[in-house]
Amino acid sequence: MEYREIYKALERRWQSVPGVRFVDFSRWRGNGQHRLLLVIEDQSVMRRYCVSQEDGAILIVHVQLDEHGKPCGKGARYCENQAKAARELERLFVRLDLAA
């Protein structure tokens, strides 16, 4: 499976935290235009993540949601490869858990 490490990080979050859901629009799975495109919503910390790659670096965008589920702030990280992207996702998840 392509992007195995990213999917493992996502699966760990999904199994350990209620309210995590995601949709996979990745082209490699036959679903979309982008090579990798995951939309993740984590209601436990009111965040939405988008993990994407077309060519080159993997981009992780994380958006804070308000009490109505509307975006109210965002940040972004570029990662050179899937291993670094998986570590960055894990780091974001842990940081958000500590802040909650």
Backbone as a ProteinNet text record, in pm:
[ID]
protein_1_A
[PRIMARY]
MEYREIYKALERRWQSVPGVRFVDFSRWRGNGQHRLLLVIEDQSVMRRYCVSQEDGAILIVHVQLDEHGKPCGKGARYCENQAKAARELERLFVRLDLAA
[TERTIARY]
84.3	0	89.3	57.1	130.6	92.4	186.7	164.8	130.8	183.1	151	171.9	281.8	311.1	209	163.8	62.3	-69.2	-107	-231	-222	-105	-87.9	-106.5	-48.2	-64.8	-212.2	-278.3	-420.7	-503	-471.4	-544.9	-528	-406.2	-384.7	-472.7	-481.7	-566.2	-712.4	-755.4	-894.8	-934.4	-844.2	-876.2	-871.6	-794.4	-775.9	-860.1	-918.4	-992	-1130.5	-1236.1	-1369.9	-1389.7	-1464.6	-1494	-1399.1	-1307.5	-1216.7	-1276.4	-1286.1	-1334.3	-1252.9	-1247.6	-1171	-1230.2	-1197.7	-1236.9	-1110.1	-1095.2	-976.9	-1014.4	-962.7	-986.9	-863.7	-773.5	-645.1	-660.2	-584.5	-586.1	-531.6	-431.2	-371.6	-473.1	-580.7	-688.8	-799	-778.9	-876.7	-989.9	-970.5	-1080.5	-1071.4	-956.5	-949.8	-837.1	-814.6	-715.5	-577.7	-571.5	-443.9	-387.6	-257.7	-191.5	-228.3	-224.5	-267	-355.8	-473.4	-561.2	-652	-620.7	-698.6	-758.7	-885.2	-949.8	-989.3	-935.6	-952.7	-1021.4	-1123.6	-1188.3	-1177.3	-1122.3	-1101.1	-1184.2	-1302.7	-1393.6	-1350.6	-1262.2	-1216.6	-1137.7	-1071.5	-993.7	-1040.6	-1155.2	-1214	-1112.1	-1055.5	-958.4	-995.6	-959.3	-970.5	-831.5	-792.8	-662.9	-683.1	-595.3	-591.1	-446.9	-428.5	-295.9	-295.9	-204.9	-206.9	-66.2	-59.2	62.9	24.4	74.6	60.4	197	290.7	430	515.1	622.8	712.8	667.2	677.6	653.7	508.4	489.7	356.5	316.8	198.3	148.4	43.7	61	-37.9	-91	-219.5	-285.9	-377.3	-368.4	-456.1	-533.3	-662.7	-753	-826.8	-823.8	-902.3	-1047.5	-1141.2	-1283.5	-1346.9	-1443.4	-1514.8	-1625.3	-1705.3	-1809.8	-1917.8	-1923.5	-2020.7	-1958.7	-1831	-1762.3	-1709.3	-1704.8	-1654	-1505.8	-1426.4	-1282.9	-1256.9	-1157.9	-1125.4	-974.8	-893.8	-748.4	-683.6	-564.5	-501.2	-349.6	-286.5	-142.5	-109	14.4	54.7	197.1	224	357.1	386.1	507.6	553.4	648.3	633.1	718	781.1	908.6	983.4	936.7	889.9	850.7	742.1	691.9	580.6	619.2	742.9	785.4	780.8	832.3	828.9	686.5	602.3	461.6	388.6	415	352.7	396.1	525.2	574.7	512.8	497.6	438.4	291.5	217.4	78.7	71.5	156	159.9	193.2	289.8	329.4	213.9	143.1	27	-80.8	-107.9	-210.3	-174.1	-48.9	-5.6	-11.3	37.9	35.1	-106.9	-198.1	-337.6	-400.6	-365.5	-418	-370	-244.3	-189.7	-254.6	-290.5	-352.3	-499	-563.3	-707.9	-740.1
-117.6	0	124.5	216.6	342.3	427.9	504.5	594.6	517.9	399.2	313	384	455.7	518.6	626.3	701.2	804.1	739.2	632.7	563.3	498.2	449.8	391.8	498.4	617	725.7	764.1	770.5	804.3	694.8	570.1	460.4	460.5	487.9	494.1	602	717.2	825.5	784.5	725.8	684.8	581.2	487.5	382.9	431.1	534.5	575.7	695.6	768.6	889.9	887.5	890.7	897.1	1029.8	1028	1150.5	1181.2	1088	1107.6	1036.4	1110	1050.5	1107.6	1032.4	1080.9	1029.5	1101.4	1063.8	1063.8	961.5	945.5	972.1	1080.4	1117.4	1091.3	1006.7	986.5	919.9	970.2	914.2	772	743.8	610.6	504.3	542.2	449.4	452.4	534.1	542	638.7	729.1	815.7	960.6	1009.6	1153.6	1199.4	1329.9	1392.1	1400.1	1404.8	1417.9	1279.7	1269.6	1143.1	1100.6	1195.3	1171.8	1288.3	1259.3	1363.7	1303	1333.9	1288	1409	1401	1503.5	1435.6	1486.9	1426.3	1527.3	1484	1570.8	1505.4	1580.5	1532.2	1619.5	1571.9	1652	1661.6	1571.8	1577.6	1705.4	1759.4	1883.1	1991	1967.7	2063.9	2108.8	2010.2	2036.8	1959.7	2016.3	1948.8	1951.5	1840	1827.1	1789.8	1837.7	1796.5	1755.7	1632.5	1581.1	1555.6	1621.4	1608.9	1603.2	1540.2	1539.6	1523.1	1609	1593.1	1556.3	1643.2	1617.2	1676.4	1611.9	1668.5	1647.7	1753.6	1746.6	1713.9	1656.5	1629.1	1748.3	1799.2	1916.2	1872.8	1917.4	1895.4	2031.6	2053.3	2176.9	2140.4	2215.6	2190.6	2317.8	2300.1	2413.2	2399.4	2503.3	2507.4	2535.9	2466.6	2488.1	2553.8	2642.1	2701.9	2607.4	2651.8	2566.8	2526.4	2593	2560.2	2478.7	2442.8	2366.2	2449.1	2580.1	2671.3	2699.6	2710.8	2739.6	2874.4	2877.4	3003.6	3024.6	2944.3	2959.5	2839.1	2857.1	2742.1	2753	2640.7	2631.8	2527.6	2524.3	2428.5	2381.7	2259	2199.8	2126.8	2143.6	2067.6	1959.9	1839.1	1727.4	1666.4	1630.8	1580.6	1444.4	1360.1	1224.2	1173.9	1054	1004.2	972.5	931.7	904.2	1032	1140.8	1268.1	1319	1297	1338.9	1260.9	1131.3	1049.7	1097.7	1127.1	1179.3	1314.6	1399.1	1531.1	1518.8	1428.1	1405.7	1359.9	1262.1	1213.2	1327.9	1410.6	1523.3	1621.7	1651.3	1740.4	1682.4	1553	1488.6	1496.2	1466.6	1469.4	1610.3	1706.3	1846.8	1894.7	1856.6	1898	1830.1	1703.7	1634.7	1700.2	1741.2	1806.2	1941.3	2011.3	2143.4	2134.5	2020.6	2006.9	1989.5
0	0	0	-85.8	-91.6	29.5	81.7	195.8	324.6	338.5	453.1	587.7	603.1	732.5	767.9	670	694.8	736	666.7	701.5	839.8	877.9	1011.5	1119.4	1098.7	1195.6	1207.1	1094.4	1093.8	1161.7	1136	1197.8	1349.4	1398.4	1543.5	1605.6	1540.7	1592.1	1589.9	1479.8	1462.2	1566.9	1599.7	1696.4	1840.3	1867.7	2007	2048.7	1954	1988	1922.4	2002	1942.8	1869.4	1762	1688.9	1574.9	1544	1431.2	1310.3	1200.5	1076.4	961.3	851.7	737.8	607.9	501.5	366.6	281.5	199.7	116.1	-29.6	-84	-223.3	-310.8	-265.4	-332.7	-468.6	-563.5	-699	-700.6	-619.3	-621.9	-584.9	-515.8	-482.4	-587.3	-691.9	-799.5	-772.4	-673.3	-630.9	-674.1	-714.8	-735.7	-825.4	-820.3	-906.2	-841.6	-709.7	-639.1	-606.7	-614.4	-580.6	-438.4	-345.3	-207.2	-167.4	-116.1	-63.6	42.8	168.8	283	353	387.7	468.5	599	708.8	840.6	930.9	1002.5	1099.4	1236	1330	1466.5	1559.8	1593.2	1673.6	1819.9	1864	2002.9	2030.4	1927.8	1942.8	1845.7	1780.3	1685.9	1581.5	1511.1	1405.2	1280.3	1167.2	1038	974.3	917.6	853.9	707.3	624.1	484.6	456.5	413.2	380.5	230	159.1	13.3	-45	-161.2	-240.2	-386.1	-467.3	-611.5	-668	-654.7	-691.1	-579.8	-545.1	-446.2	-303.2	-223.7	-79.7	-47.5	70.2	122.9	208.2	185.9	257.2	359.5	483.6	589.2	630.1	607.4	649.6	766.1	875	988.8	1019.1	1038.3	1055.3	1187.9	1268.9	1392.3	1355.5	1420.7	1396.5	1518.6	1495.3	1607.8	1654.8	1751.3	1809.4	1709.3	1595	1490.1	1376.9	1391.1	1288.8	1173.3	1191.6	1087.8	1112.1	1004.9	1019.4	1086.3	1177.7	1244.1	1260.6	1197.6	1203.2	1138.9	1080.8	1017.1	1020.3	993	981.3	876.7	833.5	730.6	754.6	714.8	723.8	593.6	542.1	426.7	476.2	426	465.5	341.1	350.4	235.4	187.4	280.1	242.4	336.9	309.8	388.5	533.3	557.8	694.6	777.7	721.6	793.4	808.7	708.6	717.4	826.7	837.2	942	1080	1095.9	1224.9	1256.9	1156.1	1178.1	1219	1156.6	1197.9	1343.4	1379	1517.9	1613.3	1575.7	1660.2	1677.8	1569.5	1578.5	1668.6	1653.9	1736	1884.5	1918.3	2057.8	2113.4	2036	2080.5	2106.9	2021.4	2040.1	2160.5	2184.4	2301.9	2431.1	2433.4	2551.7	2577.3	2469.5	2483	2521.7	2493.9	2519.3	2665.1
[MASK]
++++++++++++++++++++++++++++++++++++++++++++++++++++++++++++++++++++++++++++++++++++++++++++++++++++

